[in-house]
Amino acid sequence: ILRHEIKPHNLTFMIRNNKRSLQAKNFCIRLGQVSRSFVRIAPGIREV
């Protein structure tokens, strides 16, 4: 359900036109690192 609501091209469009685009990019990178470490800590959740 969430995948249909969040459209990647709309998200990149918003980030591109955002005055704080660099901040948003850094936030996305940080979010990716957190999710990656979370998958490392709890790999079982991915299979549920």
N, CA, C and O atoms as a printed pandas DataFrame, in Angstrom:
     atom_number atom_name residue_name chain_id  residue_number  x_coord  y_coord  z_coord
0              1         N          ILE        A               1    0.848   -1.207    0.000
1              2        CA          ILE        A               1    0.000    0.000    0.000
2              3         C          ILE        A               1    0.885    1.260    0.000
3              4         O          ILE        A               1    0.639    2.203   -0.752
4              5         N          LEU        A               2    1.906    1.254    0.848
5              6        CA          LEU        A               2    2.787    2.421    0.946
6              7         C          LEU        A               2    3.555    2.652   -0.350
7              8         O          LEU        A               2    3.815    3.797   -0.721
8              9         N          ARG        A               3    3.915    1.584   -1.035
9             10        CA          ARG        A               3    4.685    1.718   -2.276
10            11         C          ARG        A               3    3.907    2.465   -3.343
11            12         O          ARG        A               3    4.489    3.191   -4.149
12            13         N          HIS        A               4    2.587    2.289   -3.352
13            14        CA          HIS        A               4    1.766    2.997   -4.332
14            15         C          HIS        A               4    1.622    4.466   -3.963
15            16         O          HIS        A               4    1.528    5.323   -4.842
16            17         N          GLU        A               5    1.605    4.762   -2.661
17            18        CA          GLU        A               5    1.443    6.140   -2.208
18            19         C          GLU        A               5    2.718    6.952   -2.443
19            20         O          GLU        A               5    2.654    8.121   -2.821
20            21         N          ILE        A               6    3.863    6.332   -2.218
21            22        CA          ILE        A               6    5.142    7.021   -2.395
22            23         C          ILE        A               6    5.656    6.765   -3.814
23            24         O          ILE        A               6    6.031    5.645   -4.160
24            25         N          LYS        A               7    5.664    7.818   -4.621
25            26        CA          LYS        A               7    6.166    7.684   -5.993
26            27         C          LYS        A               7    7.585    8.257   -6.048
27            28         O          LYS        A               7    7.790    9.422   -5.709
28            29         N          PRO        A               8    8.563    7.456   -6.468
29            30        CA          PRO        A               8    9.968    7.885   -6.452
30            31         C          PRO        A               8   10.214    9.154   -7.256
31            32         O          PRO        A               8   10.973   10.019   -6.819
32            33         N          HIS        A               9    9.585    9.281   -8.426
33            34        CA          HIS        A               9    9.835   10.458   -9.271
34            35         C          HIS        A               9    9.277   11.720   -8.627
35            36         O          HIS        A               9    9.841   12.802   -8.795
36            37         N          ASN        A              10    8.164   11.592   -7.884
37            38        CA          ASN        A              10    7.627   12.740   -7.151
38            39         C          ASN        A              10    8.562   13.138   -6.010
39            40         O          ASN        A              10    8.749   14.323   -5.733
40            41         N          LEU        A              11    9.142   12.143   -5.358
41            42        CA          LEU        A              11   10.045   12.383   -4.243
42            43         C          LEU        A              11   11.308   13.101   -4.725
43            44         O          LEU        A              11   11.751   14.067   -4.103
44            45         N          THR        A              12   11.884   12.631   -5.826
45            46        CA          THR        A              12   13.093   13.267   -6.365
46            47         C          THR        A              12   12.775   14.673   -6.855
47            48         O          THR        A              12   13.604   15.575   -6.737
48            49         N          PHE        A              13   11.575   14.865   -7.408
49            50        CA          PHE        A              13   11.137   16.181   -7.870
50            51         C          PHE        A              13   11.055   17.154   -6.698
51            52         O          PHE        A              13   11.479   18.306   -6.798
52            53         N          MET        A              14   10.505   16.674   -5.591
53            54        CA          MET        A              14   10.393   17.499   -4.383
54            55         C          MET        A              14   11.768   17.838   -3.825
55            56         O          MET        A              14   12.029   18.981   -3.451
56            57         N          ILE        A              15   12.642   16.845   -3.771
57            58        CA          ILE        A              15   13.993   17.051   -3.228
58            59         C          ILE        A              15   14.784   18.007   -4.122
59            60         O          ILE        A              15   15.546   18.836   -3.625
60            61         N          ARG        A              16   14.607   17.893   -5.425
61            62        CA          ARG        A              16   15.332   18.739   -6.372
62            63         C          ARG        A              16   14.934   20.203   -6.211
63            64         O          ARG        A              16   15.779   21.095   -6.275
64            65         N          ASN        A              17   13.637   20.440   -6.000
65            66        CA          ASN        A              17   13.141   21.807   -5.883
66            67         C          ASN        A              17   13.162   22.323   -4.447
67            68         O          ASN        A              17   12.761   23.455   -4.177
68            69         N          ASN        A              18   13.629   21.487   -3.540
69            70        CA          ASN        A              18   13.696   21.893   -2.136
70            71         C          ASN        A              18   14.906   22.788   -1.922
71            72         O          ASN        A              18   15.995   22.495   -2.416
72            73         N          LYS        A              19   14.716   23.883   -1.182
73            74        CA          LYS        A              19   15.835   24.780   -0.877
74            75         C          LYS        A              19   16.868   24.086   -0.013
75            76         O          LYS        A              19   18.053   24.419   -0.051
76            77         N          ARG        A              20   16.406   23.114    0.770
77            78        CA          ARG        A              20   17.327   22.346    1.616
78            79         C          ARG        A              20   17.560   20.966    1.010
79            80         O          ARG        A              20   17.524   19.956    1.713
80            81         N          SER        A              21   17.796   20.934   -0.291
81            82        CA          SER        A              21   17.932   19.649   -0.992
82            83         C          SER        A              21   19.130   18.859   -0.467
83            84         O          SER        A              21   19.072   17.635   -0.349
84            85         N          LEU        A              22   20.206   19.561   -0.156
85            86        CA          LEU        A              22   21.405   18.890    0.354
86            87         C          LEU        A              22   21.107   18.241    1.707
87            88         O          LEU        A              22   21.532   17.119    1.980
88            89         N          GLN        A              23   20.363   18.975    2.553
89            90        CA          GLN        A              23   19.986   18.452    3.870
90            91         C          GLN        A              23   19.101   17.217    3.718
91            92         O          GLN        A              23   19.251   16.232    4.442
92            93         N          ALA        A              24   18.183   17.291    2.766
93            94        CA          ALA        A              24   17.288   16.161    2.512
94            95         C          ALA        A              24   18.083   14.958    2.014
95            96         O          ALA        A              24   17.808   13.819    2.391
96            97         N          LYS        A              25   19.072   15.227    1.163
97            98        CA          LYS        A              25   19.901   14.140    0.626
98            99         C          LYS        A              25   20.699   13.478    1.743
99           100         O          LYS        A              25   20.795   12.253    1.810
100          101         N          ASN        A              26   21.263   14.295    2.608
101          102        CA          ASN        A              26   22.018   13.762    3.741
102          103         C          ASN        A              26   21.119   12.951    4.660
103          104         O          ASN        A              26   21.537   11.931    5.208
104          105         N          PHE        A              27   19.883   13.408    4.827
105          106        CA          PHE        A              27   18.914   12.693    5.660
106          107         C          PHE        A              27   18.606   11.325    5.057
107          108         O          PHE        A              27   18.522   10.328    5.775
108          109         N          CYS        A              28   18.440   11.283    3.733
109          110        CA          CYS        A              28   18.161   10.015    3.042
110          111         C          CYS        A              28   19.335    9.058    3.182
111          112         O          CYS        A              28   19.146    7.861    3.400
112          113         N          ILE        A              29   20.543    9.587    3.055
113          114        CA          ILE        A              29   21.748    8.761    3.194
114          115         C          ILE        A              29   21.835    8.206    4.611
115          116         O          ILE        A              29   22.151    7.033    4.809
116          117         N          ARG        A              30   21.546    9.071    5.607
117          118        CA          ARG        A              30   21.584    8.645    7.005
118          119         C          ARG        A              30   20.518    7.588    7.265
119          120         O          ARG        A              30   20.752    6.611    7.976
120          121         N          LEU        A              31   19.339    7.801    6.675
121          122        CA          LEU        A              31   18.230    6.858    6.834
122          123         C          LEU        A              31   18.610    5.499    6.245
123          124         O          LEU        A              31   18.297    4.457    6.820
124          125         N          GLY        A              32   19.288    5.518    5.094
125          126        CA          GLY        A              32   19.735    4.288    4.459
126          127         C          GLY        A              32   20.755    3.546    5.310
127          128         O          GLY        A              32   20.728    2.318    5.400
128          129         N          GLN        A              33   21.660    4.306    5.938
129          130        CA          GLN        A              33   22.665    3.682    6.801
130          131         C          GLN        A              33   22.007    3.051    8.019
131          132         O          GLN        A              33   22.384    1.957    8.439
132          133         N          VAL        A              34   21.019    3.746    8.586
133          134        CA          VAL        A              34   20.313    3.238    9.768
134          135         C          VAL        A              34   19.556    1.959    9.419
135          136         O          VAL        A              34   19.597    0.982   10.166
136          137         N          SER        A              35   18.860    1.972    8.271
137          138        CA          SER        A              35   18.091    0.793    7.863
138          139         C          SER        A              35   19.028   -0.384    7.564
139          140         O          SER        A              35   18.698   -1.537    7.842
140          141         N          ARG        A              36   20.187   -0.081    7.000
141          142        CA          ARG        A              36   21.155   -1.133    6.682
142          143         C          ARG        A              36   21.683   -1.774    7.966
143          144         O          ARG        A              36   21.799   -2.996    8.063
144          145         N          SER        A              37   22.001   -0.928    8.946
145          146        CA          SER        A              37   22.508   -1.452   10.221
146          147         C          SER        A              37   21.402   -2.213   10.956
147          148         O          SER        A              37   21.670   -3.194   11.649
148          149         N          PHE        A              38   20.156   -1.751   10.799
149          150        CA          PHE        A              38   19.019   -2.426   11.431
150          151         C          PHE        A              38   18.830   -3.812   10.829
151          152         O          PHE        A              38   18.530   -4.768   11.544
152          153         N          VAL        A              39   19.006   -3.922    9.522
153          154        CA          VAL        A              39   18.892   -5.225    8.846
154          155         C          VAL        A              39   20.009   -6.149    9.335
155          156         O          VAL        A              39   19.810   -7.356    9.471
156          157         N          ARG        A              40   21.185   -5.572    9.597
157          158        CA          ARG        A              40   22.303   -6.366   10.107
158          159         C          ARG        A              40   22.000   -6.879   11.514
159          160         O          ARG        A              40   22.312   -8.020   11.856
160          161         N          ILE        A              41   21.382   -6.008   12.326
161          162        CA          ILE        A              41   21.078   -6.377   13.716
162          163         C          ILE        A              41   19.946   -7.410   13.762
163          164         O          ILE        A              41   20.031   -8.401   14.487
164          165         N          ALA        A              42   18.895   -7.172   12.986
165          166        CA          ALA        A              42   17.723   -8.051   13.011
166          167         C          ALA        A              42   17.377   -8.544   11.605
167          168         O          ALA        A              42   16.429   -8.051   10.994
168          169         N          PRO        A              43   18.143   -9.518   11.084
169          170        CA          PRO        A              43   17.888  -10.009    9.721
170          171         C          PRO        A              43   16.603  -10.821    9.608
171          172         O          PRO        A              43   16.068  -10.990    8.512
172          173         N          GLY        A              44   16.102  -11.325   10.742
173          174        CA          GLY        A              44   14.891  -12.142   10.726
174          175         C          GLY        A              44   13.658  -11.354   10.325
175          176         O          GLY        A              44   12.713  -11.919    9.775
176          177         N          ILE        A              45   13.657  -10.050   10.594
177          178        CA          ILE        A              45   12.484   -9.220   10.297
178          179         C          ILE        A              45   12.256   -9.147    8.786
179          180         O          ILE        A              45   11.119   -9.056    8.324
180          181         N          ARG        A              46   13.351   -9.189    8.024
181          182        CA          ARG        A              46   13.242   -9.103    6.568
182          183         C          ARG        A              46   12.455  -10.294    5.998
183          184         O          ARG        A              46   11.751  -10.160    4.997
184          185         N          GLU        A              47   12.582  -11.438    6.639
185          186        CA          GLU        A              47   11.944  -12.650    6.119
186          187         C          GLU        A              47   10.498  -12.807    6.580
187          188         O          GLU        A              47    9.763  -13.637    6.045
188          189         N          VAL        A              48   10.092  -12.026    7.557
189          190        CA          VAL        A              48    8.721  -12.138    8.096
190          191         C          VAL        A              48    7.717  -11.679    7.030
191          192         O          VAL        A              48    6.510  -11.692    7.273
